[in-house]
């Protein structure tokens, strides 16, 4: 009896295939084509300073920017809309370049920051995702260029555009 039951179950399973998945898809019909993936575009190249050596322990060793990059960031810039002020702390000291992560912007853009002494630095403004009024984080090279101590919490005036 058990053998007959197994034979019937096998016959039913095979007969279901003959109809093309139980009549859901006609026999010999090709499955629907998968939608094409959107074309990918290469991102724009970005010049960044190299990462610091793993053994780097001093601010000078962590700062991998070149003299030319520091001169460009220190060059006086005019214009740009005043976005507001923010209190900044040191960001990731191993992240290269001149940047400020701040809630004052919603997309990456170029800008500059000014401290109370009047020193300025050109930086890439990056959205922090924080709430308005939440502080900002500034790169180690930018803090050094502005003449700030790495433990300072300076008030920065931020300009964008």
DSSP file (Angstrom, degrees, kcal/mol; ACC not computed):
  #  RESIDUE AA STRUCTURE BP1 BP2  ACC     N-H-->O    O-->H-N    N-H-->O    O-->H-N    TCO  KAPPA ALPHA  PHI   PSI    X-CA   Y-CA   Z-CA
    1    1 A X     >        0   0    0      0, 0.0     4,-2.1     0, 0.0     5,-0.1   0.000 360.0 360.0 360.0 -42.7    0.0    0.0    0.0
    2    2 A X  H  >  +     0   0    0      1,-0.2     4,-2.1     2,-0.2     5,-0.2   0.898 360.0  52.1 -64.0 -39.4    2.8    2.3    0.9
    3    3 A X  H  > S+     0   0    0      1,-0.2     4,-2.0     2,-0.2    -1,-0.2   0.862 108.4  51.0 -64.8 -37.2    4.6    1.6   -2.4
    4    4 A X  H  > S+     0   0    0      2,-0.2     4,-2.5     1,-0.2    -1,-0.2   0.902 108.8  51.6 -67.6 -40.5    1.4    2.4   -4.4
    5    5 A X  H  X S+     0   0    0     -4,-2.1     4,-2.2     1,-0.2    -2,-0.2   0.896 111.0  47.5 -63.2 -41.3    1.0    5.7   -2.5
    6    6 A X  H  X S+     0   0    0     -4,-2.1     4,-2.3     2,-0.2    -1,-0.2   0.891 111.4  51.1 -66.3 -39.4    4.6    6.7   -3.4
    7    7 A X  H  X S+     0   0    0     -4,-2.0     4,-2.3     2,-0.2    -2,-0.2   0.918 110.8  47.9 -64.9 -43.4    4.2    5.7   -7.0
    8    8 A X  H  X S+     0   0    0     -4,-2.5     4,-2.4     2,-0.2    -2,-0.2   0.908 111.2  50.9 -63.7 -41.7    1.0    7.8   -7.3
    9    9 A X  H  X S+     0   0    0     -4,-2.2     4,-2.0     1,-0.2    -2,-0.2   0.904 111.9  47.6 -63.2 -41.0    2.7   10.8   -5.6
   10   10 A X  H  X S+     0   0    0     -4,-2.3     4,-2.2     2,-0.2    -1,-0.2   0.904 111.4  50.6 -65.9 -40.8    5.6   10.5   -8.1
   11   11 A X  H  X S+     0   0    0     -4,-2.3     4,-2.4     1,-0.2    -2,-0.2   0.897 110.4  49.2 -64.9 -40.1    3.3   10.2  -11.0
   12   12 A X  H  X S+     0   0    0     -4,-2.4     4,-1.6     2,-0.2    -1,-0.2   0.901 110.2  51.3 -65.4 -40.3    1.3   13.3  -10.0
   13   13 A X  H  X S+     0   0    0     -4,-2.0     4,-0.9     1,-0.2    -2,-0.2   0.919 113.5  44.0 -63.2 -43.8    4.5   15.3   -9.6
   14   14 A X  H >X S+     0   0    0     -4,-2.2     4,-1.1     1,-0.2     3,-0.5   0.877 110.7  54.3 -69.9 -37.5    5.8   14.4  -13.0
   15   15 A X  H 3X S+     0   0    0     -4,-2.4     4,-0.8     1,-0.2    -1,-0.2   0.821 101.6  60.1 -68.0 -28.2    2.5   15.0  -14.7
   16   16 A X  H 3< S+     0   0    0     -4,-1.6     6,-1.8     1,-0.2     3,-0.4   0.836 102.3  53.1 -65.6 -32.0    2.4   18.5  -13.2
   17   17 A X  H X< S+     0   0    0     -4,-0.9     3,-1.8    -3,-0.5     4,-0.3   0.814  97.5  65.1 -73.0 -30.0    5.6   19.3  -15.1
   18   18 A X  H 3< S+     0   0    0     -4,-1.1    -1,-0.2     1,-0.3    -2,-0.2   0.803  98.9  53.6 -64.7 -27.5    4.2   18.2  -18.4
   19   19 A X  T 3X S-     0   0    0     -4,-0.8     4,-0.8    -3,-0.4    -1,-0.3   0.354 123.7-101.4 -88.8   7.2    1.6   21.0  -18.3
   20   20 A X  T <4>S-     0   0    0     -3,-1.8     5,-2.0     2,-0.2     4,-0.3   0.995  89.1 -26.1  72.9  68.8    4.3   23.6  -17.8
   21   21 A X  T >45S-     0   0    0     -5,-0.3     3,-1.3    -4,-0.3    -4,-0.2   0.914 124.4 -51.1  59.8  47.1    4.0   24.4  -14.0
   22   22 A X  T 345S-     0   0    0     -6,-1.8    -1,-0.2     1,-0.3    -2,-0.2   0.794 106.6 -54.5  67.3  27.6    0.4   23.3  -13.7
   23   23 A X  T 3<5S+     0   0    0     -4,-0.8    -1,-0.3     2,-0.3    -2,-0.2   0.452 112.3 113.5  86.3   0.3   -0.7   25.5  -16.6
   24   24 A X  T < 5S+     0   0    0     -3,-1.3     2,-0.4    -4,-0.3    -3,-0.2   0.837  87.0  24.7 -72.1 -32.1    0.7   28.7  -15.2
   25   25 A X  S   <S-     0   0    0     -5,-2.0    -2,-0.3    -6,-0.2    -1,-0.3  -0.983  92.9-117.1-135.0 123.2    3.2   28.9  -18.0
   26   26 A X    >   -     0   0    0     -2,-0.4     3,-1.9    -3,-0.2    -6,-0.1  -0.191  43.0 -90.2 -58.5 149.2    2.6   27.3  -21.4
   27   27 A X  T 3  S+     0   0    0      1,-0.3    -1,-0.1    -8,-0.1     3,-0.1  -0.371 112.3  15.9 -61.7 132.7    4.9   24.5  -22.4
   28   28 A X  T 3  S+     0   0    0      1,-0.3    -1,-0.3    -3,-0.1     2,-0.2   0.356  91.1 135.7  86.8  -6.2    7.9   25.9  -24.4
   29   29 A X    <   -     0   0    0     -3,-1.9    -1,-0.3     1,-0.1     2,-0.2  -0.545  55.4-123.0 -77.3 140.5    7.3   29.5  -23.3
   30   30 A X        -     0   0    0     -2,-0.2     3,-0.1    -3,-0.1    -4,-0.1  -0.563  29.1-106.7 -80.0 144.3   10.4   31.4  -22.3
   31   31 A X        -     0   0    0     -2,-0.2    -1,-0.1     1,-0.1     3,-0.1  -0.344  50.0 -84.3 -65.7 154.6   10.4   33.0  -18.8
   32   32 A X        -     0   0    0      1,-0.1    -1,-0.1    -3,-0.1     2,-0.1  -0.280  51.2-104.1 -61.3 145.1   10.0   36.7  -18.8
   33   33 A X        -     0   0    0     -3,-0.1     2,-0.2     1,-0.1    -1,-0.1  -0.404  33.2-113.0 -70.6 143.5   13.2   38.7  -19.3
   34   34 A X        -     0   0    0     -2,-0.1    -1,-0.1     1,-0.1     3,-0.1  -0.509  39.5-100.4 -73.1 144.8   14.8   40.3  -16.3
   35   35 A X        -     0   0    0     -2,-0.2     2,-0.1     1,-0.1    -1,-0.1  -0.356  42.9-103.5 -65.8 147.3   14.7   44.1  -16.3
   36   36 A X        -     0   0    0      1,-0.1     2,-0.2    -3,-0.1    -1,-0.1  -0.455  32.3-117.1 -72.6 142.0   18.0   45.8  -17.4
   37   37 A X        -     0   0    0     -2,-0.1    -1,-0.1     1,-0.1     3,-0.1  -0.528  37.6-100.3 -74.8 144.7   20.2   47.3  -14.7
   38   38 A X        -     0   0    0     -2,-0.2     2,-0.1     1,-0.1    -1,-0.1  -0.327  44.9 -97.1 -64.5 149.2   20.7   51.0  -15.0
   39   39 A X        -     0   0    0      1,-0.1     2,-0.4    -3,-0.1    -1,-0.1  -0.432  37.4-133.7 -67.9 137.5   24.0   52.1  -16.5
   40   40 A X        -     0   0    0     -2,-0.1     2,-0.4    -3,-0.1    -1,-0.1  -0.740  14.1-152.9 -93.8 141.0   26.6   53.0  -13.9
   41   41 A X        -     0   0    0     -2,-0.4     2,-0.2     0, 0.0     0, 0.0  -0.895  23.2-110.3-112.2 145.5   28.7   56.1  -14.3
   42   42 A X        -     0   0    0     -2,-0.4     3,-0.1     1,-0.1     2,-0.0  -0.481  36.8-113.4 -71.5 138.6   32.2   56.5  -12.9
   43   43 A X        -     0   0    0     -2,-0.2     2,-0.2     1,-0.1    -1,-0.1  -0.343  37.7 -94.5 -69.4 155.4   32.5   58.9  -10.0
   44   44 A X        -     0   0    0      1,-0.1     2,-0.1    -2,-0.0    -1,-0.1  -0.468  46.1-106.5 -68.1 138.6   34.4   62.1  -10.5
   45   45 A X        -     0   0    0     -2,-0.2     2,-0.5    -3,-0.1    -1,-0.1  -0.435  34.6-159.3 -68.1 140.6   38.0   61.8   -9.4
   46   46 A X        -     0   0    0     -2,-0.1     2,-0.6    -3,-0.1    -1,-0.0  -0.983  13.2-134.1-123.4 128.1   38.8   63.6   -6.2
   47   47 A X        +     0   0    0     -2,-0.5     2,-0.3     0, 0.0    -2,-0.0  -0.717  36.0 168.9 -81.9 120.5   42.3   64.6   -5.2
   48   48 A X        -     0   0    0     -2,-0.6     3,-0.1    49,-0.1     2,-0.1  -0.957  37.5-106.7-131.6 151.7   42.9   63.7   -1.6
   49   49 A X        -     0   0    0     -2,-0.3    47,-0.2     1,-0.1    16,-0.1  -0.401  48.6 -96.6 -69.5 152.8   45.9   63.6    0.6
   50   50 A X        -     0   0    0     14,-0.4    14,-0.2     1,-0.1    47,-0.1  -0.259  43.9 -94.7 -68.1 159.8   47.2   60.1    1.4
   51   51 A X        -     0   0    0      1,-0.1    -1,-0.1    45,-0.1    44,-0.1  -0.408  48.0-100.5 -69.3 151.2   46.3   58.4    4.7
   52   52 A X        -     0   0    0     42,-0.5    10,-0.1    10,-0.2    -1,-0.1  -0.290  43.8 -90.2 -69.5 159.4   48.8   58.8    7.5
   53   53 A X    >   -     0   0    0      8,-0.4     3,-1.8     1,-0.1    -1,-0.1  -0.376  35.6-117.7 -64.3 147.5   51.2   56.0    8.4
   54   54 A X  T 3  S+     0   0    0      1,-0.3    -1,-0.1    -3,-0.1    -2,-0.1   0.811 114.7  53.8 -58.7 -29.6   49.8   53.5   11.0
   55   55 A X  T 3  S+     0   0    0      6,-0.0    -1,-0.3     2,-0.0     2,-0.1   0.453  78.0 127.5 -85.6   0.8   52.6   54.5   13.4
   56   56 A X    <   +     0   0    0     -3,-1.8    -4,-0.0     1,-0.2     3,-0.0  -0.368  21.3 158.8 -62.5 129.6   51.8   58.2   13.2
   57   57 A X        +     0   0    0     -2,-0.1     2,-0.3     0, 0.0    -1,-0.2   0.521  48.2  68.7-129.7 -12.7   51.3   59.6   16.7
   58   58 A X  S  > S-     0   0    0      1,-0.1     4,-2.2     5,-0.0     5,-0.2  -0.736  84.3-114.2-108.4 158.8   51.8   63.4   16.5
   59   59 A X  H  > S+     0   0    0     -2,-0.3     4,-1.7     1,-0.2    -1,-0.1   0.898 118.2  52.6 -56.6 -40.0   49.6   66.0   14.8
   60   60 A X  H  4 S+     0   0    0      1,-0.2    -1,-0.2     2,-0.2    -4,-0.0   0.889 110.3  47.4 -64.1 -38.1   52.4   66.7   12.3
   61   61 A X  H  4 S+     0   0    0      1,-0.2    -8,-0.4    -3,-0.1    -1,-0.2   0.843 112.2  49.5 -72.1 -32.7   52.7   63.0   11.4
   62   62 A X  H  < S+     0   0    0     -4,-2.2     2,-0.9   -10,-0.1    -1,-0.2   0.770  93.2  84.4 -75.4 -25.5   48.9   62.6   11.1
   63   63 A X     <  +     0   0    0     -4,-1.7    -1,-0.1    -5,-0.2    31,-0.1  -0.690  51.7 170.7 -81.7 104.6   48.8   65.7    8.8
   64   64 A X        +     0   0    0     -2,-0.9   -14,-0.4   -14,-0.2    -1,-0.2   0.279  32.7 122.8 -99.3   9.4   49.6   64.3    5.3
   65   65 A X        -     0   0    0    -16,-0.1     2,-0.1     1,-0.1    -2,-0.0  -0.380  59.8-122.2 -71.4 152.5   48.7   67.4    3.3
   66   66 A X     >  -     0   0    0      1,-0.1     4,-2.4    -2,-0.1     5,-0.2  -0.427  23.1-107.4 -88.9 166.3   51.4   69.0    1.1
   67   67 A X  H  > S+     0   0    0      1,-0.2     4,-2.4     2,-0.2     5,-0.2   0.878 122.1  53.4 -60.1 -37.5   52.7   72.5    1.3
   68   68 A X  H  > S+     0   0    0      2,-0.2     4,-2.3     1,-0.2    -1,-0.2   0.897 108.5  48.7 -65.8 -40.4   50.8   73.3   -1.9
   69   69 A X  H  > S+     0   0    0      2,-0.2     4,-2.2     1,-0.2    -2,-0.2   0.901 112.1  48.9 -66.5 -40.1   47.5   72.0   -0.4
   70   70 A X  H  X S+     0   0    0     -4,-2.4     4,-1.7     2,-0.2    -2,-0.2   0.903 111.1  50.2 -65.2 -40.2   48.1   74.0    2.7
   71   71 A X  H  X S+     0   0    0     -4,-2.4     4,-1.1     1,-0.2    -2,-0.2   0.906 110.8  49.3 -64.5 -40.9   48.8   77.2    0.7
   72   72 A X  H  < S+     0   0    0     -4,-2.3     3,-0.4     1,-0.2    -1,-0.2   0.900 112.1  48.0 -65.1 -40.0   45.7   76.7   -1.4
   73   73 A X  H  < S+     0   0    0     -4,-2.2    49,-2.5     1,-0.2    -1,-0.2   0.798 113.7  47.9 -70.4 -27.4   43.6   76.2    1.7
   74   74 A X  H  < S+     0   0    0     -4,-1.7    -1,-0.2    47,-0.2    -2,-0.2   0.610  83.4 113.9 -88.2 -12.6   45.1   79.3    3.3
   75   75 A X  S  < S-     0   0    0     -4,-1.1    47,-0.1    -3,-0.4    -3,-0.0  -0.362  78.9-104.9 -61.8 133.6   44.7   81.6    0.2
   76   76 A X        -     0   0    0     -2,-0.1     2,-0.4    45,-0.0    -1,-0.1  -0.331  39.1-164.5 -61.9 138.5   42.2   84.4    1.0
   77   77 A X        -     0   0    0     -3,-0.1     2,-0.3     2,-0.1    -1,-0.0  -0.967   4.3-153.1-125.5 141.8   38.8   83.9   -0.6
   78   78 A X        +     0   0    0     -2,-0.4     2,-0.0     0, 0.0     0, 0.0  -0.764  54.2  17.0-109.1 158.5   36.1   86.4   -1.1
   79   79 A X        +     0   0    0     -2,-0.3    -2,-0.1     1,-0.1    82,-0.0  -0.234  54.7 131.5  82.4-168.7   32.4   85.9   -1.4
   80   80 A X        -     0   0    0     81,-0.2    81,-0.2    79,-0.1     2,-0.2   0.290  62.9 -84.8  89.6 138.9   30.3   82.9   -0.4
   81   81 A X  E     -A  160   0A   0     79,-2.0    79,-2.6     1,-0.1     2,-0.6  -0.533  40.2-114.9 -77.2 139.4   27.1   83.1    1.6
   82   82 A X  E     -A  159   0A   0     77,-0.2    77,-0.3    -2,-0.2     3,-0.1  -0.654  31.5-175.8 -74.3 118.5   27.4   83.1    5.4
   83   83 A X  E     -     0   0A   0     75,-2.9     2,-0.3    -2,-0.6    76,-0.2   0.720  45.8 -94.6 -90.2 -24.1   25.8   79.9    6.5
   84   84 A X  E     -A  158   0A   0     74,-1.2    74,-3.1     2,-0.0    -1,-0.3  -0.908  42.0 -65.5 142.0-169.8   26.0   80.5   10.2
   85   85 A X  E     +A  157   0A   0     -2,-0.3     2,-0.3    72,-0.2    72,-0.2  -0.861  42.0 177.7-118.6 155.4   28.3   79.7   13.2
   86   86 A X  E     -A  156   0A   0     70,-2.0    70,-3.4    -2,-0.3     2,-0.5  -0.989  31.0-120.5-152.3 152.3   29.1   76.4   14.8
   87   87 A X  E     -A  155   0A   0     -2,-0.3    49,-2.7    68,-0.2     2,-0.4  -0.858  38.4-160.3 -93.7 130.7   31.2   75.0   17.6
   88   88 A X  E     -b  136   0A   0     66,-2.4    66,-0.4    -2,-0.5     2,-0.3  -0.890  14.7-170.7-120.4 145.2   33.7   72.5   16.2
   89   89 A X  E     -b  137   0A   0     47,-2.1    49,-2.6    -2,-0.4     2,-0.2  -0.775  46.5 -74.1-118.2 169.1   35.7   69.7   17.7
   90   90 A X  E     -b  138   0A   0     60,-0.4    49,-0.2    -2,-0.3     3,-0.1  -0.455  49.8-154.9 -65.4 130.1   38.5   67.6   16.1
   91   91 A X        -     0   0    0     47,-3.3     2,-0.5     1,-0.2    -1,-0.1   0.038  54.2 -32.7 -85.0-158.7   37.1   65.1   13.6
   92   92 A X    >   -     0   0    0      1,-0.2     3,-1.5     2,-0.1    48,-0.4  -0.463  56.6-154.5 -61.7 112.3   38.7   61.9   12.6
   93   93 A X  T 3  S+     0   0    0     -2,-0.5    -1,-0.2     1,-0.3    48,-0.1   0.701  91.6  55.2 -67.8 -17.1   42.5   62.7   12.8
   94   94 A X  T 3  S+     0   0    0      2,-0.1     2,-0.6   -43,-0.1   -42,-0.5   0.565  82.7  99.7 -90.0  -8.7   43.3   60.0   10.2
   95   95 A X  S <  S-     0   0    0     -3,-1.5    45,-0.3   -44,-0.1    -4,-0.1  -0.685  73.0-135.4 -80.1 119.4   40.9   61.4    7.6
   96   96 A X        +     0   0    0     -2,-0.6   -45,-0.1   -47,-0.2   -33,-0.1  -0.236  53.9  33.8 -75.6 162.0   43.0   63.4    5.1
   97   97 A X  S    S-     0   0    0    -47,-0.1     2,-0.7   -49,-0.1    44,-0.4  -0.204  90.6 -59.5  95.5 178.7   42.3   66.8    3.7
   98   98 A X  S    S+     0   0    0     43,-0.1    26,-2.1    44,-0.1     2,-0.3  -0.913  72.0 139.2-105.5 109.9   40.6   70.1    4.7
   99   99 A X  E     -c  124   0A   0     -2,-0.7    40,-2.2    24,-0.3     2,-0.4  -0.964  39.2-152.1-149.9 161.7   37.0   69.5    5.6
  100  100 A X  E     -cD 125 138A   0     24,-2.4    26,-3.1    -2,-0.3     2,-0.6  -0.965  11.2-152.1-138.3 120.2   34.2   70.4    8.1
  101  101 A X  E     +cD 126 137A   0     36,-3.2    36,-2.4    -2,-0.4     2,-0.3  -0.850  37.7 157.4 -90.2 120.0   31.3   68.0    8.9
  102  102 A X  E >   -c  127   0A   0     24,-2.9    26,-1.4    -2,-0.6     3,-0.9  -0.986  55.5-132.1-147.0 149.0   28.5   70.3    9.8
  103  103 A X  T 3  S+     0   0    0     31,-0.4    24,-0.1    -2,-0.3    29,-0.1   0.465  95.2  85.6 -78.1   0.6   24.7   70.4   10.0
  104  104 A X  T 3  S+     0   0    0     22,-0.2     2,-0.3    27,-0.1    -1,-0.2   0.610  90.4  48.1 -77.7 -10.5   24.8   73.7    8.2
  105  105 A X    <   -     0   0    0     -3,-0.9    24,-0.3    21,-0.2    23,-0.3  -0.931  57.9-161.4-127.9 154.4   24.8   72.0    4.8
  106  106 A X  S    S+     0   0    0     -2,-0.3     2,-0.3     1,-0.2    -1,-0.1   0.457  81.1  28.6-109.9  -5.3   22.8   69.2    3.3
  107  107 A X  S    S-     0   0    0     18,-0.0    -1,-0.2    19,-0.0    18,-0.1  -0.984  96.4 -83.7-149.3 155.4   25.2   68.2    0.5
  108  108 A X        +     0   0    0     -2,-0.3     2,-0.3    18,-0.1    18,-0.2  -0.347  59.9 151.8 -60.5 137.4   28.9   68.4    0.0
  109  109 A X  E     -E  125   0A   0     16,-2.0    16,-3.4    -2,-0.0     2,-0.3  -0.972  45.7 -97.6-158.4 164.1   30.1   71.7   -1.2
  110  110 A X  E     +E  124   0A   0     -2,-0.3    51,-1.8    14,-0.2     2,-0.3  -0.654  55.5 134.2 -87.6 147.0   33.2   74.0   -1.1
  111  111 A X  E     -EF 123 160A   0     12,-2.6    12,-2.1    -2,-0.3     2,-0.3  -0.858  40.2-113.6-163.6-161.9   33.4   76.7    1.5
  112  112 A X  E     -EF 122 159A   0     47,-2.3    47,-2.9    10,-0.3     2,-0.3  -0.983  12.6-144.7-150.8 159.3   35.5   78.3    4.1
  113  113 A X  E     -EF 121 158A   0      8,-2.3     8,-1.9    -2,-0.3     2,-0.4  -0.947   8.4-160.6-127.5 149.8   35.7   78.8    7.8
  114  114 A X  E     -EF 120 157A   0     43,-2.0    43,-2.6    -2,-0.3     6,-0.2  -0.992   5.4-153.7-131.0 137.7   36.8   81.7    9.9
  115  115 A X    >   -     0   0    0      4,-2.2     3,-2.2    -2,-0.4    41,-0.1  -0.575  39.1 -95.2-102.0 171.6   37.9   81.8   13.6
  116  116 A X  T 3  S+     0   0    0     39,-0.4    40,-0.1     1,-0.3    -1,-0.0   0.783 122.5  61.7 -58.2 -30.7   37.7   84.7   16.0
  117  117 A X  T 3  S-     0   0    0     29,-0.1    -1,-0.3     2,-0.1     3,-0.1   0.628 118.6-110.3 -71.6 -11.6   41.4   85.6   15.3
  118  118 A X  S <  S+     0   0    0     -3,-2.2    -2,-0.1     1,-0.3    -1,-0.1   0.280  71.1 142.1  98.7  -9.6   40.4   86.2   11.6
  119  119 A X        -     0   0    0     27,-0.2    -4,-2.2    -5,-0.1    -1,-0.3  -0.401  31.1-166.0 -65.8 141.8   42.3   83.2   10.3
  120  120 A X  E     - E   0 114A   0     -6,-0.2     2,-0.3   -46,-0.2    -6,-0.2  -0.907  13.3-169.0-129.4 156.5   40.5   81.4    7.5
  121  121 A X  E     - E   0 113A   0     -8,-1.9    -8,-2.3    -2,-0.3     2,-0.4  -0.988  24.1-127.1-144.5 136.8   40.7   78.1    5.7
  122  122 A X  E     + E   0 112A   0    -49,-2.5     2,-0.3    -2,-0.3   -10,-0.3  -0.708  43.5 170.3 -78.5 130.9   39.1   76.8    2.5
  123  123 A X  E     - E   0 111A   0    -12,-2.1   -12,-2.6    -2,-0.4     2,-0.6  -0.912  41.6-108.1-138.6 162.2   37.4   73.5    3.3
  124  124 A X  E     -cE  99 110A   0    -26,-2.1   -24,-2.4    -2,-0.3     2,-0.6  -0.866  36.6-140.3 -88.9 123.2   35.1   70.9    1.9
  125  125 A X  E     -cE 100 109A   0    -16,-3.4   -16,-2.0    -2,-0.6     2,-0.4  -0.765  22.9-173.1 -87.4 123.8   31.7   71.3    3.7
  126  126 A X  E     -c  101   0A   0    -26,-3.1   -24,-2.9    -2,-0.6   -21,-0.2  -0.943  28.2-111.4-120.1 137.8   30.2   67.9    4.4
  127  127 A X  E     -c  102   0A   0     -2,-0.4   -24,-0.2   -26,-0.2   -21,-0.1  -0.476  22.3-165.3 -67.7 135.3   26.8   67.2    5.9
  128  128 A X        -     0   0    0    -26,-1.4   -25,-0.2   -23,-0.3    -1,-0.2   0.688  29.6-129.9 -92.1 -21.0   27.0   65.7    9.3
  129  129 A X        +     0   0    0    -27,-0.3   -26,-0.1   -24,-0.3    -2,-0.1   0.453  64.2 132.5  83.4  -0.1   23.4   64.6    9.5
  130  130 A X        -     0   0    0      1,-0.1    -1,-0.3     5,-0.1    -2,-0.1  -0.297  65.0 -92.0 -80.2 167.8   23.1   66.3   12.9
  131  131 A X    >   -     0   0    0      1,-0.1     3,-2.6    -3,-0.1   -28,-0.2  -0.444  56.2 -82.7 -73.9 151.7   20.3   68.5   14.0
  132  132 A X  T 3  S+     0   0    0      1,-0.3    -1,-0.1    -2,-0.1     3,-0.1  -0.325 121.9  26.1 -54.9 133.5   20.7   72.3   13.5
  133  133 A X  T 3  S+     0   0    0      1,-0.4     2,-0.3   -48,-0.1    -1,-0.3   0.312  89.0 122.3  93.0  -8.6   22.7   73.7   16.3
  134  134 A X  S <  S-     0   0    0     -3,-2.6   -31,-0.4     1,-0.1    -1,-0.4  -0.665  71.4-102.7 -76.3 146.3   24.4   70.3   17.0
  135  135 A X        -     0   0    0     -2,-0.3   -32,-0.3    -3,-0.1     2,-0.3   0.236  31.2-120.9 -63.9-175.1   28.2   71.0   16.7
  136  136 A X  E     -b   88   0A   0    -49,-2.7   -47,-2.1   -34,-0.1     2,-0.4  -0.786   8.4-131.3-126.6 167.7   30.6   70.3   13.8
  137  137 A X  E     -bD  89 101A   0    -36,-2.4   -36,-3.2    -2,-0.3     2,-0.3  -0.991  21.2-162.4-124.7 134.9   33.7   68.3   13.4
  138  138 A X  E     -bD  90 100A   0    -49,-2.6   -47,-3.3    -2,-0.4   -38,-0.2  -0.872  23.6-104.7-119.9 149.1   36.8   69.7   11.6
  139  139 A X     >  -     0   0    0    -40,-2.2     4,-2.2    -2,-0.3     5,-0.2  -0.305  25.6-119.5 -71.3 153.9   39.8   68.0   10.1
  140  140 A X  H  > S+     0   0    0    -48,-0.4     4,-2.4   -45,-0.3     5,-0.2   0.916 113.5  52.6 -59.4 -46.6   43.2   68.0   11.8
  141  141 A X  H  > S+     0   0    0    -44,-0.4     4,-2.3     1,-0.2    -1,-0.2   0.888 109.7  49.8 -59.2 -36.8   44.9   69.8    8.9
  142  142 A X  H  > S+     0   0    0    -45,-0.4     4,-2.0     2,-0.2    -1,-0.2   0.902 110.1  50.0 -68.1 -39.9   42.3   72.6    9.0
  143  143 A X  H  <>S+     0   0    0     -4,-2.2     5,-2.6     2,-0.2     4,-0.4   0.917 112.1  47.8 -63.6 -41.7   42.7   73.0   12.8
  144  144 A X  H ><5S+     0   0    0     -4,-2.4     3,-1.1     1,-0.2    -2,-0.2   0.914 110.8  51.1 -65.4 -41.5   46.5   73.2   12.3
  145  145 A X  H 3<5S+     0   0    0     -4,-2.3    -1,-0.2     1,-0.3    -2,-0.2   0.859 108.9  51.3 -63.6 -35.5   46.1   75.8    9.5
  146  146 A X  T 3<5S-     0   0    0     -4,-2.0    -1,-0.3    -5,-0.1    -2,-0.2   0.504 116.1-116.2 -79.9  -4.1   43.8   77.9   11.7
  147  147 A X  T < 5 +     0   0    0     -3,-1.1     2,-0.3    -4,-0.4    -3,-0.2   0.791  64.9 147.3  75.9  28.1   46.3   77.9   14.5
  148  148 A X      < -     0   0    0     -5,-2.6    -1,-0.2    -6,-0.2     2,-0.2  -0.669  51.5-116.0 -98.2 150.8   44.0   76.0   16.9
  149  149 A X    >   -     0   0    0     -2,-0.3     3,-1.6     1,-0.1    -1,-0.0  -0.566  28.1-120.5 -76.1 148.6   45.0   73.5   19.5
  150  150 A X  T 3  S+     0   0    0      1,-0.3   -60,-0.4    -2,-0.2    -1,-0.1   0.662 114.1  51.8 -68.4 -13.8   43.6   70.0   18.9
  151  151 A X  T 3  S+     0   0    0    -62,-0.1    -1,-0.3     2,-0.0    -3,-0.0   0.454  87.2 111.9 -98.9  -2.1   41.7   70.2   22.1
  152  152 A X    <   -     0   0    0     -3,-1.6     2,-0.3     1,-0.1   -62,-0.3  -0.280  56.6-152.5 -66.5 155.0   40.0   73.6   21.4
  153  153 A X        -     0   0    0    -64,-0.1   -64,-0.2     2,-0.0    -1,-0.1  -0.693  29.8-173.0-122.8  74.9   36.3   73.9   20.7
  154  154 A X        -     0   0    0    -66,-0.4   -66,-2.4    -2,-0.3     2,-0.6  -0.316  26.8-123.5 -75.6 152.1   36.4   77.0   18.5
  155  155 A X  E     -A   87   0A   0    -68,-0.2   -39,-0.4   -70,-0.1     2,-0.4  -0.849  34.8-162.1 -89.3 124.6   33.4   78.9   17.3
  156  156 A X  E     -A   86   0A   0    -70,-3.4   -70,-2.0    -2,-0.6     2,-0.6  -0.877  17.6-143.4-110.7 139.5   33.6   78.9   13.5
  157  157 A X  E     -AF  85 114A   0    -43,-2.6   -43,-2.0    -2,-0.4     2,-0.4  -0.911  27.4-150.5 -95.0 127.2   31.9   81.2   11.0
  158  158 A X  E     -AF  84 113A   0    -74,-3.1   -75,-2.9    -2,-0.6   -74,-1.2  -0.855  15.1-173.2-109.9 131.4   31.0   79.1    8.0
  159  159 A X  E     -AF  82 112A   0    -47,-2.9   -47,-2.3    -2,-0.4     2,-0.3  -0.964   7.6-168.0-120.7 139.0   30.7   80.4    4.4
  160  160 A X  E      AF  81 111A   0    -79,-2.6   -79,-2.0    -2,-0.4   -49,-0.2  -0.864 360.0 360.0-125.3 160.0   29.5   78.3    1.5
  161  161 A X              0   0    0    -51,-1.8   -81,-0.2    -2,-0.3   -50,-0.2   0.441 360.0 360.0  90.3 360.0   29.4   78.6   -2.2
